[in-house]
Amino acid sequence: HRLRRQKENTFIIIRDDRGGIIQSVFRSEKASHLTVESSIEVDGLLQKDPRAPEGGYEIKGNNLKTFNLAQPNYPIGEYQSTELLLDNRHLALRTRRMIAIAKVRASITKFARQWLIENDWMEVTAPVIVKSAVEGGSTLFKLGYFGEDVYLSQSAQLYLEAMIFCLGPVWSLTPSFRAEKSRTVRHLTEFLHLEVEAPWVSLEDILRVQEQLVSFIVQNVTNERFAELNQLKRNVTELKNIQAPFDRIPYEKAIEILQTKGFRIEENGNSRSIKWGDDLNVDSERELTKHYTNPVFVVGYPIQLKAFYVKEDRESLGRGLSADMLAPKGFGEITSGGLREDDIVSLTKRLEEQGLNPATYDWYLDLRRYGSVPHGGFGMGIERLMRWLTDIEDIKDTVLFPRTVSRVVP
């Protein structure tokens, strides 16, 4: 992992296959051929030395066997630019920071699965090659498919809805794709999407599932990856205090709070005060949550701001039965969900209002034609959750091989 040569001794920092390190000391003539990232086998005397890194032990080496001698001039040094690290991500994965990130990420998906399995949700698999949009046609990646146009899936939701009638509460963990030309610290074109759907639920049921799931993930990841989170300089004490229930803020209350703070938005080059009917953007979400320590739900967005499948509140027309979970301190949306429209007339009308062809969604409309039930669910971006949990500014560092508008290699 690292080499430090002196006249008589060479200090070798050895990294094992899971990222752990230990120092070994050899006479310099025995280790003169070594280069950074060479693979070796060492035997010697393990001895305590408080000066040694990582645990205060080192190996006083006797024998050294080399399996593969890496070329000199390894491109990843101690201080490198962000772009160089991204260009060499296949090698940058070997840095201790990226190893820690990978371990935290693995624990997040592990504990998400554990909670869902223990609470009797069934894992299913949905296709990623589809014929119709879920989150708006402008963000679809088009593919040629045996002479016809198809797309990479933006969400598994529609397929999960089909499965609830025969399998009950279901969930999937699959890649989703959004052709958004956004060059921000919280957008990826490919991300890992945890999605759940269940029959016979209310909006409050769905909110409880989300807060319990997120609390479970945070508490268990904090315990299992305490060392890695410390290495990433995350305030672990702050995470340990995360627990359900999370506050619920009605959309109109959120707008009032922002108005009280004098929050303004840019529209067609002009600045104006935020008002009812405006969507919450990055800046407004940051302003709304900067003093929170727990995540918070914003509930009841105007129906026109939401996708065609969101159910309208029949007791408060114009309001969607939906909610977004916002991470504290401005990290933004980490889940979005709510109830799904189960009335075929209302659903068809919403499709048409959004300029979508109902014929393209005929199979989805069948789920309403042939016996529907009240149902709902939510989606959670693993990288969005990772970004908040690790306190990492740029979402590109929460995934091992990021895909963005400008990056598809390595």
N, C-alpha and C positions, 0 to 999 in steps of 0.2 A: 504494500500500500504506500509506504514511504521509506526512503533510505536517508540515513545521515552518516556520512563517512568521516572518520577521523584517521589519524596516522596509524594507530595500532588497532583500533576497533571500529567495526561498522554496526550501527544500530538499525535493525530492520523492524519496521512496523508491519506485522503480518495481519491480513484481513481474512477471516474465514468465510465460508460460503453464505453465512447469514449476516455478515457485516460486523461481527465482533472483531476486536483488534487486541493484539498482545505484542509486546516488544521482545525481540530476541537479539542477543549480542554475540557477534562472531569476531574472530581475529580478521583483520581487514584482508589479508591475503586469501582467505577462504571465500570471501564474499565479493571479491573485486569484480567479478563478471556480472553481478546482478544488476538488473534494471527494474524500474517501477512497473508493476503489474506482471512480473514474471511469476509463474506458479512453482512453488517449492514445497519440500517436506523437510521439517526440522526435527531433530531430537537433541535433547540436552537436559539440563537440570532446571526445574522450575523453582524459582526462589523469590522471596518477598523483597521488594525494593520500593519504598515510598516514592522514589523519583520516577518510577515507571508510569507511563500513561495507562488510564483505564483499569483501575483495580489494584494498582500497586504491586503487580507481579511481572516478572520477566523470565525469559528462558535463556539461560547461559548455554549457548549452542555448542554442541560437539560435532554433529554430522549435518551436512546440508546437501540435499538432493534437488536438482533442478529438472522439472518436467518440461517447461516451455519458457524460453528466454524471450521476453518481450522486446520489441524494437526500442531503441533509445528515443528521446525527445517525445515522451508521452504528451499528447496535446492538452490534457487537463491538469493545470497546476493549481496552486492554492488560491490565487486571485485571477479570475477570468471574467470576461464580459458575459452578460446575459445571452447575447446572440451566439457567442462561441459555444456556450454550454448547450443551447438549443440545437445548434448545428451538429454538435457531437453528443446528442442525448444518449445514444447507444453506449457511449463511454462514461458520460456524466452520471449515469445510473449507479456507477461504482463509488461515487462520492458519499460521504457519510450522511450528508443532508438528504440526498435522494433516497438512500437506503431507509432512513427514518421515515420519510414521507411514504414510501412503499409499504412499510410495516403498519403505519397508522391506517392507510387506505385498506389494507387487507383486514384489519380489525374492524373497521367500519362495516364492510360488507358481511363479515362473519357475524357480528352482533345483530345486524339488521335481519339476517336470515334466522338467527337463533330466536329473536323475539317473535317473528312471524310464524315460525314452526311451532314454538311453544304455545302460541295463542290460536293454533288450529287454522291458519291460513295455508292454502295449497299453492305451491309453486307451479307455474305454467310457463309455456314458451310461445311467444307470438312471432309472426314473420317480420322480417325487416325489409322485404321487397313488397311494395304495396301499390295500389292504383289510385288512392285518394289521399287528400290532405287531412290532418287533424288540427294543426295549429296555423293554418293560412298557407295558401298556395305559393306565396312569394318566397318562402323559405324551404322549398323542396329541392332536393338534388334529383335530377332526371337521369334515368338510365335507359339504354336500349335493351329490350328484352324480347328476343325472337321476333323482331319486326314491329313491336309496339312499345309505347312509352310507359315506363313504370317509374317508381320513385323509392328512395331510401326513406324508411319510416321516421317520422317525427316523434311518434309515441305509439306504445302498444295498447293504449287505452281502449280503442274501439273493439279490439279483439278480446281484451280482458272482459269487457262488458258482455260479449257473446258467451263467455264461459261461466258467468255467475249463475245462469239459469240451471246449470246442471252440476256445477262444482261448488257453489256457494262462494265464500270469500276467497279470492285468488290474488296472486301477486307474481310479478316477473321482474327480473333484473337483466336488462338488455341495452345494447347501444341504441341511442337515438341520434338523429342527424338534423341539423338546422342550417340551411344555406343563408345565414345572416351575415351580411357584410359589416359586421361590428368588430372594430379593433379596440376592444376594451379589456380590462383586467378580469372581467367575469363572463366572457363569452368564448365558447368553443364551438366548432362545427360538428364535432362528434363527442358525445358525452355518455356516461353510464347512468341509466335511468331506472330507478326503483319505482314501480307503479303498483298500486293496489286498487281493487274494486270489490264491492260487496253488495249483496241484495239486502233489502229490508233495513236500511239505515237512515238516520236523520243527519242533518248537517252537523249537529253537536256530536253524534257518534263518530263521524269522520274526523272531527277536530281532536277528540279524545284519543283516537288511534294514533294520530300524528304526534301529539305531544308525548304520549307514552313511549312510542317507538323512538323518537329522537332523544328523550331523556335516558332511555335504556342504553342506546348506542353511546351517548356521551359519557355516562357514568362508567360503563364497562371499558370503553376505549381508554378513558383516563387512567383506569387502574392497570390495564394490560400494557399500555404504551406510555407509562409515566416517564420512563427514561428518554424515549424518543421525543415526546412533547417538550421535555426540558431541553433536549438538544436543539429543538427548533425554537427555543426561547418563548414557548407558549406559557401563559399564566395558568398553571394547572389548578390552582386554588379557585380561580374564577370558574373554571369548567365544573369543578366538583359541586358548586352551588347551583348548577342547572338542574331544575326538577319541575315536573308538572304539578299543577296546571299552569298554562301560559295565559297571559292577559289576552282578552278579545277586545279589539277596538273596532266599532262600527265604521264603515267607510266614511260616512258623513262627519263623524267625530274626528277622524284622521285629517280630513280637509279643514275642519275648524281649528285643530291644533296647529296645522301648517299656516293657516291664515293669521292666527294669533302671533306666530313667530315672524310674520312678515315675509313668508316664503313666496318667491316669484318663479315663474317658468318662462322659457323662451319660446315664442311662437311666431314663425315667419319673420324672424329677425328682430322681433319686438319683445320686451319684457312686460309681463302682466301678472297680477296676483292669481294664485291657484284657485280654482272654483270647482263646485260640484260637477261631475262629469269628466274631469281630467283624470287620466291614468297616473298612477304613482311611478315616477322614474327613479333613476339611481340616486339623484340628489335629494328628492323628497323622502325616499326610504331611509337615507342616511340621517336626514334631519329628524325624522320621526322616531328613530330607534337609537340615537347616539347615547342616550342616557339609560337605556335598558341594559340589564345584565342577562335576563332570560330572553328567548325568542318571544315574539308577539304575533298574534293573528290580526290581520285586517279583514273584516267580515262584511259581506254584502255590497260588493262592487256594483256599479250600474251595469245592467245586462248588456248594453251595447259595447262595453269594454271587454267582454268575455267571448269565448269561442261558442260556436253554434250549439254545442251539446249541453251547455250550462242551463240548469232549470231556473225558470223565473219564479220568484216568490209570489204566489197567487194572492197573498194578503198584503203585499207591498209592491205593486206593479212597477216595473222599471228596475227592480233590484234583483240581482242574481243570487241564488243560494250557493255561494262560493266563498272561499277564503284563501288568502295567501299567508304563509308563515314567513315572517321576516326575522332574520338573525339579528342579534343585538349589535350595537355600535356600528351600524351602517354597512354590514356585510350583505344586506339585501335579501331577496326572496330565496328560500331554500326548498319550500314545498308550495304547490298550488293544487287546490282540489275543491270538491263540493258535490252537490247532487247533480245527476244527469237528467236531462229532459226525457220523460218516459211517455209523453203524449205525442203521437205521430203527427197530428195536425200542427201542433206548436213547433215540433222539431223541423218539419218540412218548411214552415214559414221562416224559421230562423236560418235555414240553409239558403233559402232564396234571398233573404235580406242581406246575407253576406256574400252574395254573388256566386254561390256554389250551385252546381247542378245536382238536384236530388237524385237523378238517375244514377249518378256515379256512386251514390251512397245507398243504393237499393237494398243491398244485403244488410246494411246497418239499420235501415228502416224496417226490415223484416223483424228485427228484434222488438219493435213496437207493434207491428201488425199482428204478430202471433204470440201474444201474451207477454206483457212486460210487468215489471214490479218496480216500486220505488228503489232506487239504488244510487250509489255514489262511490267516490274514491279520490285518490290524489296521486300526484307524481312528485318525486324528489330527485333532484340532480345530485349524484354522489360527489361530484367535484365542487358544487356549490357548498354542500355540507362540509366537505374537506377544507375548503378555503376558510370558512369561519372557525372550524374546530382547531385548525393548526395555526390560525392567525397569519396566513400567507396572503400577501397582497395580490399576486398575479395567479389567476386560475391555471395558467399553463404549467405551474409548478406542482399542481395537485394530481396530475396524470402523468404516467411514465412516458408516453409518446403522444404529445399534444397535437391536435389537428385544429388549425385556425384558417382564416382567410388567406394567409400568406405562407402557411407552413404545412407541408404534407410529407416531409422527409426529415429525419429517418423514420 
